[in-house]
Amino acid sequence: IRNVQVHSKDEEKAAAGQRTAINLSGIKKSEIYRGCVIAPVNSMKNTMMLDVKLSLLKDSRRVVENRSRLHLYTGTSEILCRVVLLDRDELSPGESCYAQLRLEEEVAVRRGDKFIVRFYSPLETIGGGEIIEPVPKKKKRFDDSLLEELKIKEKGSSTDVIEKIIRENSKNVPTISDIAKLTALSEEEISSNVEILEEEEKITLFSLKNDKYLWHKSFEREIEDSIEKYLSKYHEDNKYSRGAKKSEIKSKYLPKMKQNVFDMAINSFIDKGLIKQEGEYIFLPYFNIQYDDFYKKCEADILKAINDAKFEFIGYEELVSSLDGKEAEEIVALMLENKELVKINEAGITTNELYEEAKNILIEFVKKNSKITAAEYRDILNTNRKNAIGLLEHFDMQRITRRVGNDRILF
């Protein structure tokens, strides 16, 4: 805003009811039309629906039926809409009800704004009302819980309304800016009410450097219960697995949550003692892997098969398919996590002892000869070229060796 004038005189500010001219920069005249609204950044959002309290004039001659087409007037906007009556099939003169107006053009309004409706044809004023929810979701008719929510939003304080909006949108984990757009209130108004709700322990706030994310405590309890039930079943079905992967929990229950906010949520669950985390795995506090007789037998079979193959490595799929049951696959994964086994690549798994032996043979040879070829390494290990190259490429990635032409030297 470059300049503000009231009755053709320059002013620093203008008040409601004054005839005001505003000089705007960065916008063309053709982009402005009747009904446009000037508002603080991120404080309003265009909408195609409005939740309202609709009242018909006592002396109106018209009965409004569900899905009637009407003319809506709010601010300077004139828009055609269909009225969805939420608790009845028709509205008679002198009556009021909750309704959802489904618009044919977008409009930007605030909670509490007044409006007038006129009959579609002939054009005559039949009633009006107040906007309860400026950016609502599509509502079903005759839903008692939704009608109760509208009653709270109509008669409750701004704190009550904001709490309702947060509860309804918790699965998206909105920011204060998001709530401001949904309610058409300023971020300052939202922030002051959020402080009250946080003090009353009705919401949880996740503060990042540039944004504050929040969700309702009722949603938090739902997520906690869901994760607890999921992990309980997971442990029952996967007794040799350390736990469910953190990424799996996120994609299943909080897919829209930003990763750093999700990390804060998981840490809050850990602080409450609801779950534990080890590396990328999430598990219940009571859970411990049982190294029982089946595990010990399977472990012995795995180690025997790998030691018999020595440097003729067994592939992961080949190893798993040679064992019995889904539990065997879990045990191979657990032995890899426990560093009993080392995965060279998709084609080969070996024991930690054989891995160290192969590494020491390589280092000693290069120290003595300054370099080594794949053929020389193959002959020393008494294996094939594929396995030798697989090991050398693995050691390159581990920065033990570095390839120079066809040779390897120590990194």
Secondary structure, 3 states (H helix, E strand, C coil): CCEEEECCEEECCCCCCCCEEEECCCCCHHHCCCCCCCCCCCCCCCEEEEEEEEEECCCCCCCEECCEEEEEEECCEEEEEEEEECCCCEECCCCEEEEEEEEEEEECCCCCCEEEEEECCCCCEEEEEEEEECCCCCCCCCCHHHHHHHHHHHHCCHHHHHHHHHHHHHHHCCEHHHHHHHHCCCHHHHHHHHHHHHHCCCEEEEECCCCEEEEEHHHHHHHHHHHHHHHHHHHHHCCCCCCEEHHHHHHHHCCCCCHHHHHHHHHHHHHCCCCEEECCEEECCCCCCCCCHHHHHHHHHHHHHHHHHCCCCECHHHHHHCCCHHHHHHHHHHHHHCCCEEEEECCEEEEHHHHHHHHHHHHHHHHHHCCEEHHHHHHHHCCCHHHHHHHHHHHHHCCCEEEECCEEEEC
